[in-house]
């Protein structure tokens, strides 16, 4: 009871610290911190009494006494080792100290705060060693309930703090702590679908220097020359795509391998500026809608409010009706991008809520980043942001089914997809299918939105023309395609990208109809990681279903 009283009182003082950190009252923080130290040290002295050692050996009761003793010792270690450094870190990271007028942040306090992390993590490591001997399955419920919050802290905060210490130096580099950085933001237009998301209709060049970001330039489809290949890819990869894929600004995302897309943009930027980019970031209007949920609406130049609910339709459909001239469209898109950038760089929004929205964007395969520096790209890979085609089956066994607009249209605003995967364990094969629905209206759209190439195939201009491309898992072979050869066998393509066998067929999806395209491939011998399914992110979410028949072939997630 004595130990319980001391630790409960210490916990109450932690609440005081949390409140005072927000107010910035250093005297009250230090006073509460000293009380916590005194209380936990007294509790630790209590459990070090010889009688506790004796009681720990009593059958049945002893393991509970020992658990309380270990938990108390671990708490003392955490408080002694982590609390002073933690108070310093929290005090340093107050938002009013790191925010910068005009956008960005002062990263000096963050750099200073990072000095506290090794000491905190060492305290967690030592405290964990005290708890490793506790078998919670053998404890009385009252004892387990009493110490459960400590285990929760160790299991949740411990790994999180290790990640912060691991990534923070790289994040500071990305924020321009040591040198100015230049990044390209790509806005992919899902209304003209691409494997990687959509037509890269606009970009923004952002300079970041010591934590402060500045919109340096904006570009569009016609800002760059389109008569020169900017990235050499192996012939077996080039054969999967139309000949202008690595020439035209809007075609770099025909490949689902985002590092390849990003390197093409880097090559393009080098051709026109003589410099290389420090990173490429890709997102789409759906990601913007998620971000506006946190930042609130923005007002366009023509006085309309763009909200999380209307931004996708405004950018991907209304803009073409309202502004039929390409140059005016580009000006509208550029203005919206600048206003979104200003809103986000102001920093007047909840960071944790924004992270939740960005996490959703990552899960939906809408947000990717690429960096030329190895440490930074390694971080992107670890966080699942790289968007690269998997090259082995260790971490996951990946199948990918993607679509590229081949009509030169903006019709895919009206596209809805779903993906399904079935397996034949006996044959050791996997079949991946995509079902595409076209709800494009029969009238009311501009010529620019309708398919330009449709006439050559003798089909209505509101029909989708899609190059549907499938990538077998690493080591797998494609054995069947339905419909075989597609609707235009001349446009069938086969090849290899990142060591993966792939095939592309061209299919037509008339307005008001639904088509299903399926690919079957073998699975390589040996153990397989959990099944992972990649697809083209569209205007709507893409449901993915995996049949129970696949359960015996792949490792559990």
Secondary structure, 3 states (H helix, E strand, C coil): CHHHHHHHHHHHHHHHHHHHHHHCCHHHHHHHHHHHHHHHHHHHHHHCCHHHHHHCCCCCHHHHHHHHHHHHHHHHHHHHHHHHHHHHHHHHCCHHHHECCCCCECCHHHHHHHHHHHHHHHHHHHHHHHHCCCCHHHCCHHHHHHHHHHHHHHHHHHHHHHHHHHHHHHHHHHCCCCCCEEEEEEEEEEEEEECCEEEEEEEEEEEEECCEEEEEEEEECCCCCCCCCCCCCCHHHHCCCCCCCCCCHHHHHHCCCHHHHHHHHHHHHHHHHCCCCCEEEEEEHHHHHHHHHHHCCEECCCCCEECCCCHHHHHHHHHHHHCCCHHHHHHHHHHHHHHHHHHHHCCCCCHHHHHHHHHHHHHCCCCEEECCCHHHHHHHHHCCCCCCCCCCCCCEEEEEEEEEECCCCCHHHHEEEEEEEEEECCCCEEEEEEEEEECCCCCCCCCCCCCCCHHHHCCCCCCEEEEEEEECCCCCCEEEEECCCCCCHHHCEEEEECCEEEEEEEEEECCCCEEEEEEEEECCCCCCCEEEEEECCCCCCCEEEECHHHCCCCCCC
